[in-house]
Amino acid sequence: MESDRASFPLAGRGILVTRPREQAAGLARLIEQAGGRAHLFPAIEIEDLPAPAALARLREFDLAVFVSPTAASKVMARLGAWPPALRAAAVGAGTRRELERHGVTGVIAPQEGADSEALLGEPELGRVANRRIVIFRGEGGRALLGDTLRQRGARVEYAECYRRRRPGKSPVDWQEEEIDAITVSSAQGLANLFEMLDPALLRAKPLFAPHPRIAEDARARAVQEVRVAGPADEQMRDALVAYFRSHD
């Protein structure tokens, strides 16, 4: 029994995976490889927006910044080839990997962290005076990145290439007692969950967030137990494993 638990540390655990459906497979696979059962319940849908005008003018820019793996995948799906002279930057490792998957090399990305603050700490983002920068993002994203780059002297243009929205009524193929933990991927997804599910369920289960800011949002909603895991699938899996090992 002990050897089974060592090999399958999430055995018998049901984990609610609330990432957008097209982004949930990796985490679900890791949970199930660790012996758990992943229950998919997307709290966000990704909707395409018309191609931003900046795509037709990419060669005019000195730097293209991508705020999420979704931004990277949406842009690359619309491009024939990445301009070799254009430098790319990513807010974290997941976004960098998505760009590299499409052949973009030399991506600027933080070694630690996966947010605007971490990227702004990179030396290359500190030397941007008079440089033209395009930021690919979802509709209505945070202003910190663009505002800070402008303060540093850059000429910044936003290019919104997708929209996040709350899904319609999703089928539930699980019972509340089958859920041992909940994972969230964004503040908007967390807010959507509180509209889609019984708040008492969400407050009673351990909740795993990818970023301290989202964890604070969860605590403000009276979630009793909140853990910060990190943005990568492997980080979320490892946090789940560590939590349940400590509760065996």
The 8 nearest C-alpha neighbors of each residue, nearest first, counted from 0:
[[1, 3, 2, 4, 5, 6, 7, 10],
 [0, 2, 4, 3, 5, 6, 8, 7],
 [3, 1, 5, 4, 0, 6, 7, 8],
 [4, 2, 0, 6, 5, 1, 7, 8],
 [3, 5, 8, 7, 1, 2, 6, 0],
 [6, 4, 2, 3, 8, 7, 1, 0],
 [5, 7, 3, 4, 8, 2, 33, 34],
 [6, 8, 33, 34, 4, 10, 9, 5],
 [9, 7, 4, 5, 10, 33, 240, 6],
 [10, 8, 35, 34, 33, 12, 7, 11],
 [11, 9, 34, 35, 7, 12, 8, 4],
 [10, 12, 35, 9, 13, 34, 36, 8],
 [13, 11, 35, 9, 10, 179, 36, 14],
 [12, 14, 178, 36, 179, 177, 35, 37],
 [15, 13, 37, 180, 178, 181, 179, 38],
 [14, 16, 181, 38, 182, 37, 39, 17],
 [17, 15, 39, 182, 38, 18, 40, 14],
 [16, 18, 41, 40, 42, 183, 39, 15],
 [17, 19, 41, 23, 184, 16, 22, 20],
 [20, 18, 41, 43, 22, 21, 44, 23],
 [19, 21, 23, 22, 41, 18, 44, 24],
 [20, 22, 19, 23, 24, 18, 45, 44],
 [23, 21, 19, 20, 24, 18, 25, 26],
 [24, 22, 20, 18, 25, 26, 21, 27],
 [23, 25, 27, 26, 22, 28, 21, 20],
 [26, 24, 28, 27, 23, 29, 232, 22],
 [25, 27, 232, 29, 28, 24, 23, 30],
 [26, 28, 24, 30, 37, 25, 29, 23],
 [27, 29, 31, 25, 26, 30, 24, 32],
 [30, 28, 32, 26, 31, 27, 33, 25],
 [31, 29, 27, 33, 35, 28, 32, 26],
 [30, 32, 35, 34, 28, 33, 29, 36],
 [31, 33, 29, 34, 30, 28, 35, 7],
 [34, 32, 7, 30, 31, 9, 8, 35],
 [35, 33, 10, 7, 9, 31, 32, 8],
 [36, 34, 9, 31, 10, 12, 30, 33],
 [35, 37, 13, 31, 14, 12, 38, 30],
 [38, 36, 14, 27, 15, 13, 39, 30],
 [37, 39, 15, 16, 14, 36, 40, 13],
 [40, 38, 16, 15, 37, 17, 41, 23],
 [39, 41, 17, 16, 42, 38, 15, 169],
 [42, 40, 17, 19, 18, 43, 20, 39],
 [41, 43, 188, 17, 192, 191, 165, 40],
 [44, 42, 165, 19, 41, 188, 164, 166],
 [43, 45, 164, 19, 166, 163, 165, 46],
 [44, 46, 163, 162, 43, 161, 164, 47],
 [45, 47, 162, 161, 163, 44, 48, 164],
 [48, 46, 161, 162, 160, 45, 49, 73],
 [47, 49, 161, 160, 50, 46, 162, 159],
 [50, 48, 51, 47, 160, 161, 159, 52],
 [49, 51, 160, 48, 52, 54, 77, 74],
 [52, 50, 53, 158, 54, 49, 160, 159],
 [51, 53, 54, 55, 50, 56, 158, 49],
 [54, 52, 56, 55, 51, 57, 158, 133],
 [55, 53, 57, 56, 52, 51, 50, 74],
 [54, 56, 53, 52, 57, 51, 58, 50],
 [57, 55, 53, 54, 58, 59, 52, 60],
 [56, 58, 54, 59, 60, 55, 53, 82],
 [57, 59, 60, 56, 82, 85, 61, 84],
 [58, 60, 57, 56, 61, 131, 53, 85],
 [61, 59, 131, 58, 62, 132, 57, 133],
 [60, 62, 131, 130, 132, 85, 86, 59],
 [61, 63, 132, 86, 60, 87, 85, 64],
 [64, 62, 87, 133, 132, 134, 88, 86],
 [63, 65, 88, 134, 89, 87, 135, 133],
 [66, 64, 89, 135, 67, 70, 134, 71],
 [65, 67, 90, 136, 89, 70, 135, 64],
 [68, 66, 70, 69, 94, 65, 71, 90],
 [69, 67, 94, 71, 70, 97, 93, 72],
 [70, 68, 72, 67, 71, 73, 94, 161],
 [71, 69, 67, 73, 136, 68, 72, 135],
 [70, 72, 68, 69, 74, 73, 98, 65],
 [71, 73, 69, 75, 74, 70, 76, 68],
 [74, 72, 70, 76, 71, 75, 69, 160],
 [75, 73, 71, 77, 76, 72, 70, 78],
 [74, 76, 78, 72, 77, 73, 71, 101],
 [75, 77, 73, 74, 78, 72, 79, 71],
 [78, 76, 75, 74, 79, 73, 50, 54],
 [79, 77, 75, 80, 76, 74, 81, 54],
 [78, 80, 77, 81, 75, 76, 82, 74],
 [81, 79, 78, 82, 75, 83, 102, 101],
 [80, 82, 83, 103, 78, 79, 102, 85],
 [83, 81, 85, 84, 80, 58, 57, 86],
 [84, 82, 85, 81, 86, 103, 80, 104],
 [83, 85, 82, 86, 58, 61, 81, 62],
 [86, 84, 82, 83, 61, 62, 87, 58],
 [85, 87, 62, 63, 84, 61, 106, 88],
 [86, 88, 63, 106, 62, 64, 107, 85],
 [89, 87, 107, 64, 106, 108, 63, 65],
 [90, 88, 65, 108, 95, 91, 94, 64],
 [89, 91, 114, 113, 66, 118, 108, 115],
 [92, 90, 113, 89, 94, 93, 108, 109],
 [91, 93, 95, 94, 96, 108, 113, 90],
 [94, 92, 96, 95, 91, 68, 97, 231],
 [93, 95, 68, 97, 67, 96, 92, 91],
 [94, 96, 92, 98, 89, 93, 97, 99],
 [97, 95, 99, 93, 98, 94, 100, 92],
 [98, 96, 100, 94, 95, 99, 68, 93],
 [99, 97, 95, 101, 100, 103, 96, 71],
 [100, 98, 103, 102, 96, 101, 97, 104],
 [99, 101, 97, 98, 102, 96, 103, 95],
 [102, 100, 99, 98, 103, 97, 75, 72],
 [101, 103, 99, 100, 104, 98, 81, 80],
 [104, 102, 99, 98, 101, 81, 106, 105],
 [105, 103, 106, 99, 102, 98, 87, 86],
 [104, 106, 107, 103, 86, 87, 88, 99],
 [105, 107, 87, 88, 104, 108, 95, 89],
 [106, 108, 88, 89, 87, 105, 109, 123],
 [109, 107, 89, 91, 88, 90, 106, 118],
 [110, 108, 111, 118, 117, 91, 121, 112],
 [111, 109, 108, 112, 92, 91, 117, 113],
 [112, 110, 109, 113, 117, 91, 92, 108],
 [111, 113, 117, 114, 91, 109, 110, 229],
 [114, 112, 91, 90, 117, 111, 92, 230],
 [113, 115, 90, 117, 116, 112, 118, 91],
 [114, 116, 118, 117, 144, 90, 119, 143],
 [117, 115, 119, 114, 118, 120, 144, 143],
 [116, 118, 120, 114, 115, 119, 112, 109],
 [119, 117, 115, 120, 90, 109, 121, 116],
 [118, 120, 116, 117, 121, 124, 115, 125],
 [119, 121, 118, 117, 122, 116, 124, 125],
 [120, 122, 119, 118, 124, 123, 109, 125],
 [123, 121, 125, 124, 120, 126, 119, 118],
 [124, 122, 125, 126, 121, 127, 107, 120],
 [125, 123, 122, 126, 121, 119, 127, 120],
 [124, 126, 122, 123, 127, 121, 151, 119],
 [127, 125, 124, 123, 128, 122, 151, 152],
 [126, 128, 130, 153, 125, 124, 129, 152],
 [127, 129, 152, 153, 130, 151, 126, 154],
 [130, 128, 153, 152, 127, 154, 131, 151],
 [129, 131, 153, 127, 128, 61, 154, 132],
 [130, 132, 154, 60, 61, 155, 153, 129],
 [133, 131, 155, 62, 60, 63, 61, 154],
 [132, 134, 156, 63, 157, 155, 64, 135],
 [135, 133, 64, 157, 158, 63, 65, 136],
 [136, 134, 158, 65, 159, 70, 64, 157],
 [135, 137, 159, 70, 66, 134, 160, 158],
 [138, 136, 161, 159, 162, 160, 140, 139],
 [137, 139, 162, 159, 140, 161, 136, 160],
 [138, 140, 137, 141, 159, 136, 162, 142],
 [139, 141, 138, 137, 142, 136, 159, 66],
 [142, 140, 143, 139, 144, 145, 115, 136],
 [141, 143, 145, 144, 146, 140, 147, 139],
 [144, 142, 146, 145, 141, 147, 115, 116],
 [145, 143, 147, 146, 115, 142, 148, 119],
 [144, 146, 148, 147, 142, 143, 149, 155],
 [145, 147, 149, 143, 148, 144, 142, 150],
 [148, 146, 150, 149, 144, 145, 143, 151],
 [147, 149, 151, 145, 150, 153, 146, 144],
 [150, 148, 153, 152, 146, 151, 147, 154],
 [149, 151, 147, 148, 152, 146, 153, 145],
 [152, 150, 148, 149, 153, 128, 147, 127],
 [151, 153, 128, 149, 150, 129, 127, 148],
 [154, 152, 149, 128, 129, 130, 127, 148],
 [153, 155, 131, 130, 132, 149, 129, 152],
 [156, 154, 132, 133, 153, 131, 145, 149],
 [155, 157, 133, 134, 132, 158, 154, 131],
 [156, 158, 134, 133, 135, 159, 155, 136],
 [157, 159, 135, 51, 134, 160, 136, 53],
 [160, 158, 136, 137, 138, 135, 161, 157],
 [159, 161, 48, 137, 51, 50, 136, 158],
 [162, 160, 47, 48, 137, 46, 159, 138],
 [161, 163, 46, 138, 137, 45, 47, 164],
 [164, 162, 45, 44, 43, 46, 161, 165],
 [165, 163, 44, 43, 166, 162, 45, 46],
 [164, 166, 43, 191, 44, 42, 167, 163],
 [167, 165, 44, 43, 164, 42, 168, 169],
 [166, 168, 169, 165, 195, 44, 164, 42],
 [167, 169, 166, 170, 195, 171, 165, 196],
 [168, 170, 167, 171, 166, 40, 41, 195],
 [171, 169, 172, 168, 40, 173, 167, 39],
 [170, 172, 173, 169, 40, 174, 39, 38],
 [171, 173, 170, 174, 38, 39, 40, 169],
 [174, 172, 171, 177, 175, 38, 178, 176],
 [173, 175, 177, 176, 172, 178, 171, 13],
 [176, 174, 177, 178, 173, 200, 179, 197],
 [175, 177, 174, 178, 179, 173, 13, 200],
 [176, 178, 175, 174, 13, 179, 173, 12],
 [179, 177, 13, 176, 175, 180, 14, 15],
 [178, 180, 13, 12, 14, 204, 177, 181],
 [181, 179, 205, 14, 204, 178, 206, 15],
 [180, 182, 15, 206, 14, 207, 205, 16],
 [183, 181, 207, 16, 206, 15, 208, 17],
 [182, 184, 208, 17, 185, 189, 207, 18],
 [183, 185, 18, 209, 208, 188, 182, 17],
 [186, 184, 188, 187, 183, 189, 213, 209],
 [185, 187, 189, 213, 188, 190, 216, 184],
 [188, 186, 190, 189, 185, 191, 43, 163],
 [187, 189, 191, 42, 185, 186, 190, 43],
 [188, 190, 186, 192, 187, 191, 183, 185],
 [189, 191, 187, 193, 188, 192, 186, 194],
 [192, 190, 188, 194, 189, 193, 42, 165],
 [193, 191, 195, 189, 194, 190, 196, 42],
 [192, 194, 190, 191, 198, 195, 196, 189],
 [193, 195, 191, 192, 196, 190, 197, 198],
 [196, 194, 192, 193, 191, 197, 168, 42],
 [197, 195, 193, 192, 194, 198, 200, 201],
 [196, 198, 199, 200, 201, 193, 195, 194],
 [199, 197, 201, 200, 193, 196, 202, 194],
 [198, 200, 202, 197, 201, 203, 196, 222],
 [201, 199, 203, 198, 197, 202, 204, 175],
 [200, 202, 198, 199, 203, 204, 222, 197],
 [203, 201, 222, 199, 200, 223, 204, 198],
 [202, 204, 200, 201, 223, 199, 222, 205],
 [205, 203, 180, 201, 202, 206, 179, 200],
 [206, 204, 224, 180, 225, 181, 207, 203],
 [205, 207, 181, 225, 182, 180, 204, 226],
 [206, 208, 182, 226, 227, 225, 228, 181],
 [207, 209, 227, 183, 214, 210, 228, 213],
 [210, 208, 229, 230, 228, 227, 184, 207],
 [209, 211, 212, 213, 208, 229, 227, 214],
 [212, 210, 214, 213, 227, 215, 209, 208],
 [213, 211, 215, 214, 210, 216, 186, 209],
 [214, 212, 216, 215, 186, 210, 211, 208],
 [213, 215, 211, 217, 216, 212, 208, 225],
 [216, 214, 218, 212, 213, 217, 219, 211],
 [217, 215, 213, 219, 214, 218, 220, 212],
 [216, 218, 214, 220, 215, 219, 222, 213],
 [219, 217, 221, 215, 222, 220, 216, 214],
 [218, 220, 216, 217, 221, 215, 222, 214],
 [219, 221, 217, 218, 222, 216, 202, 215],
 [222, 220, 218, 219, 223, 202, 217, 224],
 [223, 221, 202, 218, 217, 220, 224, 201],
 [222, 224, 202, 221, 203, 225, 218, 205],
 [225, 223, 205, 222, 206, 226, 204, 203],
 [226, 224, 206, 205, 207, 214, 223, 222],
 [225, 227, 207, 228, 208, 206, 224, 214],
 [228, 226, 208, 209, 207, 210, 211, 229],
 [227, 229, 235, 209, 238, 234, 208, 207],
 [230, 228, 209, 234, 231, 210, 227, 235],
 [229, 231, 209, 232, 234, 113, 210, 228],
 [232, 230, 234, 233, 229, 235, 93, 209],
 [231, 233, 26, 235, 234, 236, 25, 230],
 [232, 234, 236, 231, 235, 237, 29, 26],
 [235, 233, 237, 231, 229, 236, 232, 228],
 [234, 236, 228, 232, 238, 233, 237, 229],
 [237, 235, 233, 239, 234, 238, 240, 232],
 [236, 238, 240, 234, 239, 235, 233, 241],
 [239, 237, 241, 235, 228, 240, 236, 242],
 [240, 238, 242, 236, 237, 241, 243, 235],
 [239, 241, 237, 243, 238, 242, 8, 244],
 [242, 240, 238, 244, 239, 243, 237, 245],
 [243, 241, 239, 245, 240, 244, 238, 246],
 [242, 244, 246, 245, 240, 241, 247, 239],
 [245, 243, 241, 247, 246, 242, 240, 8],
 [244, 246, 243, 242, 247, 241, 240, 239],
 [247, 245, 243, 244, 242, 241, 240, 239],
 [246, 244, 245, 243, 242, 4, 8, 241]]
